[in-house]
Amino acid sequence: MTTAVAAADARPEFAAVRAAIARIPRVDIAIRNTPLIEAPNLARHLGGPRIFVKRDDLTGVAMGGNKLRNLEFRLARTLQEKPDTVIVGLDLQSNSARQTVGACNKLGLETILVLEGARPNQVQGNLLVDYLLGAEVHFAREQRRLLNSLAEDCRRKGRRPHILNDNPMFDVASAIAYLETMMEMLEQLDALGAKPTAFYMSSSGKGAAGFEIARKLFGGFAVHCVTATSEFDVPTRTAKIANETCEALGLELRLAPGDITNFGGFVGERYGVPSEAGNEATRLFARTEGIILDPVYTGKAAAGMIAHIRAGRFSRDDDVVFVHTGGQPAIFTWNQLWADGGGATT
Ligand SMILES: Cc1ncc(COP(=O)(O)O)c(C=O)c1O
């Protein structure tokens, strides 16, 4: 297996951006410099370019994933208010919620989750991990009202709550985190003697904004993010987040929606519902490389990459990188897709 970890500051052109990032308050939560490994069996199976996988599912807290990187900036901002309790409203099966509770545990903060919808009969996936991590979990259709009333309850009891949904950093923190991850990967690829043609990642704007800033600054590769939702205009959102991020970092660069490449054709029926192509990609990664994706985000992004390789977009001389952003607990909420072979083979 070919793996690489980043050589420190191997590319001098990264120094100014790293210095700008270093000015943003941050706490140490995630394992960064995650491995970047070659996936030769998958590449052989597809008969296309060399494939590398950035294992950002291995960021180390509460089963890992992409949100731990941005929580380093978001929670640093939160800590300025000196809270003892973080209250956050998110989706019922949210990867973000799970990682937030894990991160808060590391910082000695209590977490109250307000998850959208009703408590399911089967407690599985991210929700199961939320309970294991010790979060106080509430369910609501009207999240905002409950967030406010739980904060009020906390204050009455002498606690110091912070509603994380009101923290203005979410978008920009994610973009900064993935701008940094791109620099990390470019150094790792240098160490392997690889020249990336394209990066694939599941993103509906936040992480993608960081990648697109990196592409504009450092050039020479394509960013092929794949969205898991059709709920908004992803290029417009990505460019907006990229510009807010450049402003926060003091960079003069600005991006327009036309600068953004994001593939919207792999969502399937809708957000949160597995797709046939995503399930096939999830099986293929598992069966060729032993890498577990998820059917909601990473499986759909991998389906995009696989479709493009099958369509002949890349030659054997190209190096393509798949960025694994985590999300594996969802395989347990969708267990029937895989049970007894899931009715499909590779
Ligand atoms: C596993 C996984 N991948 C990708 C994403 C998309 O991240 P973003 O749109 O913030 O870049 C998410 C978002 O929750 C996620 O949980």
The ligand as an SDF file (V2000), in Angstrom:
LIG
                    3D

 16 16  0  0  0  0  0  0  0  0999 V2000
  -19.9100   12.6900    5.1150 C   0  0  0  0  0  0  0  0  0  0  0  0
  -20.1440   14.0530    4.5590 C   0  0  0  0  0  0  0  0  0  0  0  0
  -19.5440   14.3790    3.4050 N   0  0  0  0  0  0  0  0  0  0  0  0
  -19.7330   15.5850    2.8400 C   0  0  0  0  0  0  0  0  0  0  0  0
  -20.5560   16.5370    3.4340 C   0  0  0  0  0  0  0  0  0  0  0  0
  -20.7450   17.8510    2.7280 C   0  0  0  0  0  0  0  0  0  0  0  0
  -20.0090   18.8390    3.3090 O   0  0  0  0  0  0  0  0  0  0  0  0
  -20.0680   20.3630    2.8470 P   0  0  0  0  0  0  0  0  0  0  0  0
  -21.2530   20.5490    1.9920 O   0  0  0  0  0  0  0  0  0  0  0  0
  -20.1440   21.0730    4.1390 O   0  0  0  0  0  0  0  0  0  0  0  0
  -18.7940   20.6310    2.1380 O   0  0  0  0  0  0  0  0  0  0  0  0
  -21.1890   16.2450    4.6350 C   0  0  0  0  0  0  0  0  0  0  0  0
  -22.0760   17.2580    5.2540 C   0  0  0  0  0  0  0  0  0  0  0  0
  -22.7050   17.0880    6.2170 O   0  0  0  0  0  0  0  0  0  0  0  0
  -20.9700   14.9740    5.2230 C   0  0  0  0  0  0  0  0  0  0  0  0
  -21.5690   14.6430    6.3770 O   0  0  0  0  0  0  0  0  0  0  0  0
  1  2  1  0
  2  3  1  0
  2 15  2  0
  3  4  2  0
  4  5  1  0
  5  6  1  0
  5 12  2  0
  6  7  1  0
  7  8  1  0
  8  9  2  0
  8 10  1  0
  8 11  1  0
 12 13  1  0
 12 15  1  0
 13 14  2  0
 15 16  1  0
M  END
$$$$
